[in-house]
C-alpha cells in the first residue's frame, strides 16, 4: 500500500513547511517539511513543488516500515495514520509498540487508544504531540 493523500496532508499539517533553509534547534540545516541531508545548505531555497516532492520521498521509508511490520488487513486511513506515526516516532519505537501488536491482532479500537501514549519528548508532555496523536487516531478510526 502507498502513503495516501490524507496521510500526506496530515504530515504536512504537523511538520510545517519552510521554503528557505534554516538551522533547527540542534543546528541541522532543514528545508521543506523537515527535510535534512547533505543536499540542504545555508541559503538554499525551494519551490513548493520541490518541498512536496521531497516529502513524498522522505516518507517512503516510513511507508515501507508499515508495509513490512503490519500483518493484518488495514484500510488506507489506518495505513496513513500509521505511516505518519512512524515518520514522527521512528521505526524502532513502532516495532516494539503495543500499538503495532494490537493492529496486528486486528484490535483496532484498542490500537487507536495507544496513539495518546506517544506524546512525550524529553520527559515532558508536548501539546503539539497530543494534537498530532489525536489526529492520527481519528484518521485511523475513520472509515474509507
N, C-alpha and C positions, 0 to 999 in steps of 0.2 A: 504494500500500500504506500502511496506517496503522501507527503505532507500537503494538506488541502488549503484552500483559500481562507477558511475560517481560522485555521491554526496560524497561518501566516499573519492574518490580521491581528490575532491575539498577541503573537510575539511582537509585532510592530508596535502595538499599543503600549506594551510594557517596556520594551527596550528603548524606545525613543530613537530619533534619527538626527544625526549631525552630518551635514554635507561637507563640513570643514574638519580636518583632522585636529584632534585635541588630545592632551595627555589626561588619562584617567587618574583616579586618586592614587594609584600606585606608580604613576609615571609612564604607563604604556600608551603609545600612540594608538588612537582609536578613531574609527570613521564609520559612517553609516549607522547600522543597527548593532553597534558593538563589535564591528569587525576589527580584528587586530592581526598583526603579522608583519613580516619584513617589507611588504608592499605598502604599508601605511607609514608615512613620514611627515615631518613637520611641513606645513604649507600645502599639503595635498588637498584638493577639492574634488568632490564627486558630483555627478548629476543624480537626480532622484532615481533614474533608471539604473545607474551603477549601484546605488545603495540597495535597491530592490533585488537586483541580480546577486549581489554578494550575500544577502540574507538567505536567499534560496540555496545558494551553495553552502553557506555556513551552517544551515540546519540539516544538511544531508546526513551528517554523522549521527545526529540525534534520531533522525528517521530510521537509519539503519539499525541503531540500538533497539528501538521499539520493535521493528520488524523481526529482529533476532530473538529478543527476550520474551515477547508476548506470544504465548502459545494458544490462548483462547481466541475465539472469534469476536472481534470488536468492530464497531461501526466506525465510519470516518470521523465523527466528532470525538469519539473515545480515543482513537488513534491520534488525532491532532492535539488533544489535551495532554496526552502522554508525551508526545514529541516536545511540546512546549516545556513541560516539566523537566524532561531530560536535558533539553537545551539550557535550561536555567540552573538545574541542580547537579547535573553531571551523570554519567553512565554508572559510575561506581555506587553512588547513592541509590540510584534506581534499581540496580542489580540486586542489592541486598535488602530492598524495602518490603515492608508488609504490603504496600500499595501494589507492587508487582505480583506478590503472592496471591492477593485477593483477586486481582484482574485475571490471573491465570486459572483461578478456581471458578471464574465466572460470577463472583460475588460483587457485582458492580456497585450496588448501593453502599456496601461497606468499604469498597475501594475508594469511592468518591469522598468518603469521610476522612481518608488518610491524607488527602492533599493539605488539609489545615495543620498537619503536624510539621510541615516543612516551611515554617515562617520565621525561622531564626537565622541570624547572621552575627557572628562574633558573640554568641551567647545571649543576644537580645532579640526580642520580637520586633520585626520590621513591618511597619504599616503597609509599605508597598508590596511586600511578600504576602501579607494577608489578602490584599486585593487581588494579586496575581493568582494565588491558590484558589480563591473563591471563584474567579473567572474560569480557571481550569476545571474545577469541579462542576461548575454549571455547564460548561461545554461538554464535559464527559458524560453528564446525565441527559443532555439534550438529544432527543430523537432526531433522526435524519428526516 
